[in-house]
Amino acid sequence: FAFINKHQTNVVFLPTAFIKMIFSERELANSFPDGVKHLIAAGEQLMISDLFQDVLLKRGIHLHNHYGPSETHVVSTYTIHPGDPIPELPPIGKPIGCTDLYILNHQKRLQPCGVPGELYISGASVARGYVNHDKLTGDKFSSGPFGPGVIVYRAGGLARRL
């Protein structure tokens, strides 16, 4: 944290695995730089522990949850502002520009709002597949039911539209 403190950095981008490590130990959490006002998390699913929540509230930090698997980069964002309720599992948020998120059932049909299904992603940032792994590419990437030329990535996680 010395670099962040020395340079009075107020916006920090950290992988969720690193955030989890920091906020799993009270000593590390308490040494988190006071000057940080915006914390951007990206990577695996973000989980907010009680200790993490305490630091966010006490220091008035805006938490930005950026979601996106490696195959699509960041595809959605959700911000929790100081004073907002902080859920243990924050939503992945709304899709960024040139990106669409679909919640599909096992028949690859859109689920109604509030009904869980599998998350699929399409858009400019979606990869074309895996190099030299045709079977895996076929399992995870498809043309989907969304029109000719629209490639969708099967993210594999359960989601629901709120």
Backbone as CSV, one residue per row, in Angstrom:
resi,resn,N_x,N_y,N_z,CA_x,CA_y,CA_z,C_x,C_y,C_z
1,PHE,0.810,-1.209,0.000,0.000,0.000,0.000,0.849,1.266,0.000
2,ALA,2.163,1.111,0.166,3.054,2.273,0.253,2.967,3.130,-1.007
3,PHE,2.936,2.500,-2.182,2.865,3.246,-3.442,1.572,4.054,-3.522
4,ILE,0.460,3.428,-3.154,-0.846,4.098,-3.200,-0.850,5.299,-2.259
5,ASN,-0.325,5.116,-1.071,-0.264,6.223,-0.110,0.675,7.326,-0.582
6,LYS,1.859,6.939,-1.057,2.861,7.921,-1.490,2.333,8.805,-2.612
7,HIS,1.615,8.204,-3.550,1.134,8.939,-4.726,-0.300,9.433,-4.574
8,GLN,-0.842,9.306,-3.375,-2.189,9.783,-3.060,-3.212,9.314,-4.101
9,THR,-3.134,8.034,-4.413,-4.020,7.427,-5.400,-5.405,7.250,-4.797
10,ASN,-6.436,7.739,-5.508,-7.789,7.606,-4.958,-8.668,6.637,-5.748
11,VAL,-8.165,6.127,-6.883,-8.872,5.114,-7.660,-7.932,3.920,-7.812
12,VAL,-8.397,2.744,-7.374,-7.569,1.541,-7.416,-8.349,0.425,-8.100
13,PHE,-7.679,-0.279,-9.013,-8.251,-1.413,-9.734,-7.532,-2.667,-9.249
14,LEU,-8.274,-3.607,-8.659,-7.666,-4.821,-8.116,-8.452,-6.065,-8.525
15,PRO,-7.756,-7.177,-8.758,-8.461,-8.432,-9.004,-9.218,-8.868,-7.749
16,THR,-10.348,-9.515,-7.947,-11.157,-9.931,-6.802,-10.400,-10.876,-5.872
17,ALA,-9.525,-11.713,-6.415,-8.755,-12.629,-5.562,-7.868,-11.848,-4.593
18,PHE,-7.297,-10.746,-5.048,-6.447,-9.921,-4.187,-7.297,-9.193,-3.145
19,ILE,-8.454,-8.711,-3.563,-9.373,-8.050,-2.625,-9.789,-9.031,-1.527
20,LYS,-10.096,-10.254,-1.936,-10.488,-11.282,-0.962,-9.381,-11.513,0.064
21,MET,-8.128,-11.554,-0.413,-7.003,-11.761,0.495,-6.873,-10.589,1.476
22,ILE,-6.969,-9.362,0.974,-6.828,-8.173,1.829,-7.884,-8.170,2.924
23,PHE,-9.130,-8.421,2.532,-10.232,-8.272,3.476,-10.593,-9.562,4.210
24,SER,-9.674,-10.524,4.173,-9.858,-11.724,4.992,-9.008,-11.640,6.260
25,GLU,-8.136,-10.640,6.323,-7.280,-10.451,7.493,-7.452,-9.031,8.023
26,ARG,-7.828,-8.913,9.264,-8.119,-7.599,9.859,-6.938,-6.636,9.747
27,GLU,-5.725,-7.125,9.993,-4.552,-6.241,9.949,-4.364,-5.648,8.552
28,LEU,-4.480,-6.490,7.529,-4.375,-5.991,6.151,-5.516,-5.032,5.829
29,ALA,-6.718,-5.403,6.199,-7.888,-4.559,5.918,-7.747,-3.193,6.573
30,ASN,-7.272,-3.167,7.805,-7.111,-1.895,8.515,-6.014,-1.029,7.918
31,SER,-5.073,-1.649,7.191,-4.002,-0.870,6.570,-4.354,-0.425,5.153
32,PHE,-5.568,-0.770,4.693,-5.990,-0.336,3.358,-5.948,1.193,3.315
33,PRO,-5.371,1.765,2.255,-5.150,3.217,2.198,-6.426,4.042,2.375
34,ASP,-6.341,5.032,3.263,-7.474,5.922,3.548,-7.881,6.770,2.353
35,GLY,-6.932,7.093,1.476,-7.222,7.992,0.360,-8.013,7.370,-0.774
36,VAL,-8.143,6.049,-0.780,-8.880,5.380,-1.864,-10.366,5.681,-1.722
37,LYS,-10.955,6.248,-2.779,-12.385,6.576,-2.775,-13.169,5.751,-3.795
38,HIS,-12.449,5.146,-4.754,-13.076,4.286,-5.759,-12.248,3.010,-5.862
39,LEU,-12.889,1.878,-5.599,-12.241,0.578,-5.699,-12.936,-0.200,-6.804
40,ILE,-12.172,-0.543,-7.838,-12.708,-1.292,-8.974,-12.258,-2.739,-8.832
41,ALA,-13.223,-3.639,-8.784,-12.946,-5.071,-8.650,-13.291,-5.761,-9.957
42,ALA,-12.414,-6.657,-10.406,-12.691,-7.414,-11.626,-12.086,-8.801,-11.497
43,GLY,-12.749,-9.751,-12.094,-12.278,-11.129,-12.054,-13.424,-12.042,-11.683
44,GLU,-13.124,-12.989,-10.803,-14.156,-13.939,-10.387,-15.256,-13.236,-9.599
45,GLN,-16.267,-13.997,-9.214,-17.406,-13.425,-8.498,-16.945,-12.703,-7.237
46,LEU,-17.441,-11.497,-7.051,-17.098,-10.686,-5.888,-18.004,-11.055,-4.723
47,MET,-17.381,-11.352,-3.584,-18.127,-11.626,-2.357,-17.665,-10.617,-1.312
48,ILE,-18.610,-10.012,-0.621,-18.280,-8.959,0.333,-18.432,-9.490,1.759
49,SER,-17.300,-9.638,2.423,-17.295,-10.099,3.815,-17.722,-8.950,4.731
50,ASP,-18.007,-9.281,5.972,-18.364,-8.242,6.947,-17.230,-7.235,7.123
51,LEU,-15.997,-7.729,7.143,-14.837,-6.852,7.296,-14.709,-5.907,6.104
52,PHE,-14.878,-6.434,4.905,-14.835,-5.620,3.684,-15.934,-4.557,3.740
53,GLN,-17.122,-4.954,4.127,-18.247,-4.026,4.234,-17.949,-2.909,5.234
54,ASP,-17.365,-3.255,6.365,-17.014,-2.250,7.376,-16.070,-1.197,6.811
55,VAL,-15.040,-1.641,6.084,-14.070,-0.699,5.511,-14.746,0.188,4.466
56,LEU,-15.578,-0.397,3.612,-16.286,0.397,2.595,-17.135,1.483,3.247
57,LEU,-17.877,1.112,4.272,-18.770,2.060,4.945,-18.005,3.143,5.699
58,LYS,-17.017,2.739,6.481,-16.279,3.697,7.313,-15.486,4.702,6.484
59,ARG,-15.013,4.264,5.324,-14.147,5.134,4.520,-14.869,5.783,3.348
60,GLY,-16.145,5.482,3.185,-16.917,6.104,2.104,-16.406,5.755,0.719
61,ILE,-16.108,4.487,0.511,-15.544,4.031,-0.767,-16.658,3.618,-1.725
62,HIS,-16.554,4.076,-2.978,-17.429,3.623,-4.063,-16.835,2.301,-4.569
63,LEU,-17.634,1.250,-4.588,-17.174,-0.051,-5.072,-17.764,-0.300,-6.451
64,HIS,-16.887,-0.534,-7.421,-17.302,-0.795,-8.800,-17.017,-2.265,-9.109
65,ASN,-18.063,-3.044,-9.325,-17.934,-4.460,-9.640,-17.962,-4.617,-11.152
66,HIS,-16.813,-4.949,-11.747,-16.739,-5.195,-13.187,-16.744,-6.701,-13.398
67,TYR,-17.671,-7.178,-14.214,-17.791,-8.611,-14.450,-17.411,-8.924,-15.887
68,GLY,-16.749,-10.026,-16.080,-16.472,-10.521,-17.416,-15.435,-11.621,-17.386
69,PRO,-15.769,-12.781,-17.938,-14.775,-13.843,-18.031,-13.696,-13.473,-19.049
70,SER,-12.580,-14.173,-19.011,-11.458,-13.893,-19.924,-11.897,-13.923,-21.384
71,GLU,-12.838,-14.789,-21.709,-13.281,-14.947,-23.098,-14.054,-13.737,-23.621
72,THR,-14.434,-12.839,-22.733,-15.227,-11.680,-23.165,-14.695,-10.356,-22.635
73,HIS,-13.703,-10.390,-21.793,-13.186,-9.226,-21.068,-14.315,-8.682,-20.182
74,VAL,-14.313,-7.414,-19.863,-15.353,-6.850,-18.993,-16.608,-6.601,-19.823
75,VAL,-17.738,-7.121,-19.354,-18.977,-6.959,-20.114,-20.078,-6.255,-19.341
76,SER,-19.907,-6.107,-18.035,-20.939,-5.415,-17.264,-20.299,-4.732,-16.064
77,THR,-21.034,-3.773,-15.520,-20.517,-3.042,-14.371,-21.654,-2.669,-13.436
78,TYR,-21.337,-2.638,-12.152,-22.301,-2.290,-11.122,-21.555,-1.504,-10.052
79,THR,-22.123,-0.380,-9.620,-21.475,0.458,-8.616,-22.311,0.517,-7.348
80,ILE,-21.623,0.353,-6.221,-22.233,0.537,-4.905,-21.649,1.823,-4.339
81,HIS,-22.499,2.809,-4.130,-22.068,4.104,-3.611,-22.100,4.092,-2.086
82,PRO,-21.274,4.957,-1.455,-21.324,5.038,0.007,-22.754,5.295,0.479
83,GLY,-23.173,4.548,1.465,-24.528,4.693,1.994,-25.531,3.739,1.372
84,ASP,-25.210,3.173,0.191,-26.089,2.179,-0.428,-26.006,0.873,0.360
85,PRO,-27.070,0.071,0.326,-26.971,-1.268,0.918,-25.871,-2.057,0.201
86,ILE,-25.133,-2.850,0.950,-24.029,-3.623,0.373,-24.364,-5.106,0.489
87,PRO,-24.775,-5.733,-0.610,-25.098,-7.161,-0.550,-23.828,-8.011,-0.490
88,GLU,-23.937,-9.184,0.107,-22.790,-10.095,0.173,-22.333,-10.493,-1.229
89,LEU,-23.291,-10.703,-2.127,-22.994,-11.026,-3.523,-23.565,-9.912,-4.399
90,PRO,-22.759,-8.906,-4.738,-23.288,-7.798,-5.532,-23.697,-8.247,-6.931
91,PRO,-24.695,-7.602,-7.516,-25.078,-7.914,-8.896,-23.916,-7.648,-9.854
92,ILE,-23.943,-8.326,-11.005,-22.909,-8.052,-12.004,-23.224,-6.767,-12.755
93,GLY,-24.438,-6.293,-12.655,-24.769,-4.992,-13.219,-25.312,-5.044,-14.629
94,LYS,-25.192,-3.905,-15.282,-25.722,-3.736,-16.633,-24.604,-3.904,-17.649
95,PRO,-24.954,-4.395,-18.849,-23.922,-4.574,-19.868,-23.354,-3.230,-20.331
96,ILE,-22.067,-3.259,-20.665,-21.436,-2.078,-21.239,-21.848,-1.979,-22.707
97,GLY,-21.483,-0.890,-23.376,-21.828,-0.703,-24.783,-21.325,-1.837,-25.660
98,CYS,-22.024,-2.103,-26.721,-21.682,-3.148,-27.696,-21.663,-4.542,-27.077
99,THR,-22.433,-4.739,-26.014,-22.496,-6.028,-25.322,-23.948,-6.340,-24.978
100,ASP,-24.311,-7.604,-25.092,-25.631,-8.059,-24.657,-25.458,-9.258,-23.735
101,LEU,-26.276,-9.297,-22.694,-26.303,-10.421,-21.761,-27.650,-11.108,-21.897
102,TYR,-27.639,-12.430,-21.945,-28.863,-13.208,-22.080,-28.929,-14.227,-20.948
103,ILE,-30.100,-14.385,-20.380,-30.349,-15.431,-19.389,-31.241,-16.451,-20.090
104,LEU,-30.697,-17.648,-20.323,-31.401,-18.651,-21.116,-31.701,-19.901,-20.296
105,ASN,-32.783,-20.588,-20.699,-33.092,-21.881,-20.086,-32.342,-22.979,-20.846
106,HIS,-32.571,-24.237,-20.474,-31.853,-25.349,-21.101,-32.198,-25.526,-22.578
107,GLN,-33.296,-24.902,-23.032,-33.672,-24.952,-24.445,-33.168,-23.724,-25.205
108,LYS,-32.296,-22.958,-24.568,-31.727,-21.727,-25.130,-32.799,-20.698,-25.478
109,ARG,-33.806,-20.614,-24.607,-34.843,-19.584,-24.742,-34.692,-18.603,-23.599
110,LEU,-35.025,-17.331,-23.870,-34.900,-16.289,-22.853,-35.771,-16.588,-21.645
111,GLN,-35.213,-16.399,-20.466,-35.952,-16.545,-19.221,-36.660,-15.229,-18.897
112,PRO,-37.833,-15.292,-18.280,-38.505,-14.065,-17.834,-37.704,-13.388,-16.719
113,CYS,-37.955,-12.114,-16.494,-37.296,-11.375,-15.410,-37.486,-12.113,-14.088
114,GLY,-36.406,-12.212,-13.326,-36.451,-12.830,-12.009,-36.259,-14.332,-11.995
115,VAL,-36.317,-14.978,-13.164,-36.180,-16.435,-13.233,-34.727,-16.784,-13.580
116,PRO,-34.065,-17.598,-12.747,-32.665,-17.938,-13.008,-32.502,-18.763,-14.279
117,GLY,-31.354,-18.600,-14.882,-30.975,-19.363,-16.059,-29.483,-19.233,-16.267
118,GLU,-29.003,-19.804,-17.355,-27.573,-19.746,-17.641,-27.240,-18.449,-18.375
119,LEU,-26.098,-17.851,-18.021,-25.681,-16.577,-18.598,-24.935,-16.799,-19.908
120,TYR,-25.390,-16.095,-20.945,-24.733,-16.068,-22.247,-24.388,-14.618,-22.567
121,ILE,-23.269,-14.424,-23.277,-22.775,-13.079,-23.570,-22.494,-12.960,-25.062
122,SER,-22.912,-11.844,-25.657,-22.550,-11.557,-27.045,-22.062,-10.120,-27.135
123,GLY,-21.362,-9.834,-28.212,-20.908,-8.465,-28.417,-19.514,-8.397,-29.000
124,ALA,-19.058,-7.167,-29.164,-17.781,-6.908,-29.822,-16.591,-7.513,-29.083
125,SER,-16.698,-7.707,-27.781,-15.546,-8.194,-27.008,-15.488,-9.713,-26.874
126,VAL,-16.461,-10.422,-27.427,-16.482,-11.884,-27.301,-15.429,-12.500,-28.227
127,ALA,-14.627,-13.408,-27.673,-13.597,-14.093,-28.455,-14.245,-14.962,-29.528
128,ARG,-13.452,-15.398,-30.473,-13.954,-16.277,-31.536,-13.900,-17.744,-31.131
129,GLY,-13.154,-18.036,-30.082,-13.008,-19.413,-29.633,-11.635,-19.620,-29.035
130,TYR,-11.294,-20.880,-28.834,-10.011,-21.249,-28.246,-9.095,-21.789,-29.337
131,VAL,-7.866,-21.328,-29.388,-6.907,-21.770,-30.391,-6.585,-23.248,-30.168
132,ASN,-6.725,-24.024,-31.238,-6.409,-25.461,-31.230,-7.248,-26.272,-30.245
133,HIS,-8.424,-25.782,-29.891,-9.337,-26.513,-28.999,-10.756,-26.447,-29.580
134,ASP,-10.928,-27.115,-30.705,-12.203,-27.043,-31.423,-13.380,-27.562,-30.608
135,LYS,-13.191,-28.657,-29.869,-14.305,-29.203,-29.089,-14.744,-28.219,-28.009
136,LEU,-13.791,-27.669,-27.267,-14.118,-26.697,-26.227,-14.766,-25.452,-26.834
137,THR,-14.255,-25.017,-27.975,-14.858,-23.872,-28.670,-16.306,-24.180,-29.016
138,GLY,-16.563,-25.389,-29.523,-17.926,-25.783,-29.867,-18.848,-25.845,-28.662
139,ASP,-18.298,-26.218,-27.511,-19.096,-26.296,-26.282,-19.444,-24.925,-25.719
140,LYS,-18.544,-23.965,-25.851,-18.706,-22.672,-25.176,-19.158,-21.533,-26.089
141,PHE,-18.924,-21.642,-27.386,-19.286,-20.579,-28.323,-20.272,-21.129,-29.342
142,SER,-21.309,-20.363,-29.637,-22.282,-20.805,-30.635,-22.914,-19.595,-31.299
143,SER,-23.646,-19.877,-32.388,-24.325,-18.778,-33.081,-25.574,-18.362,-32.325
144,GLY,-26.088,-19.250,-31.499,-27.227,-18.879,-30.658,-28.467,-18.532,-31.453
145,PRO,-29.550,-18.268,-30.759,-30.834,-17.977,-31.410,-31.048,-16.485,-31.663
146,PHE,-29.970,-15.708,-31.797,-30.113,-14.257,-31.824,-29.818,-13.630,-33.174
147,GLY,-29.824,-14.420,-34.210,-29.635,-13.880,-35.544,-28.350,-14.371,-36.182
148,PRO,-28.282,-14.254,-37.502,-27.100,-14.732,-38.224,-25.857,-13.917,-37.850
149,GLY,-24.772,-14.630,-37.642,-23.506,-13.968,-37.349,-23.321,-13.522,-35.913
150,VAL,-24.333,-13.704,-35.061,-24.213,-13.300,-33.657,-23.623,-14.471,-32.872
151,ILE,-22.386,-14.292,-32.427,-21.714,-15.318,-31.636,-21.995,-15.057,-30.164
152,VAL,-22.380,-16.105,-29.443,-22.605,-15.978,-28.002,-21.634,-16.899,-27.274
153,TYR,-21.209,-16.449,-26.111,-20.340,-17.233,-25.239,-21.171,-17.727,-24.065
154,ARG,-21.116,-19.020,-23.816,-21.821,-19.615,-22.677,-20.938,-19.470,-21.441
155,ALA,-21.272,-18.495,-20.586,-20.437,-18.193,-19.422,-20.496,-19.298,-18.376
156,GLY,-21.602,-20.048,-18.345,-21.690,-21.184,-17.439,-22.245,-20.877,-16.067
157,GLY,-22.363,-19.619,-15.729,-22.883,-19.269,-14.415,-24.379,-19.053,-14.437
158,LEU,-24.996,-19.233,-13.284,-26.419,-18.933,-13.161,-26.596,-17.452,-12.862
159,ALA,-27.606,-16.882,-13.468,-27.903,-15.461,-13.266,-29.406,-15.278,-13.400
160,ARG,-29.858,-14.100,-13.006,-31.255,-13.730,-13.241,-31.316,-12.227,-13.434
161,ARG,-32.241,-11.819,-14.267,-32.434,-10.394,-14.533,-33.345,-9.841,-13.447
162,LEU,-32.915,-8.762,-12.827,-33.706,-8.149,-11.756,-34.703,-7.155,-12.307
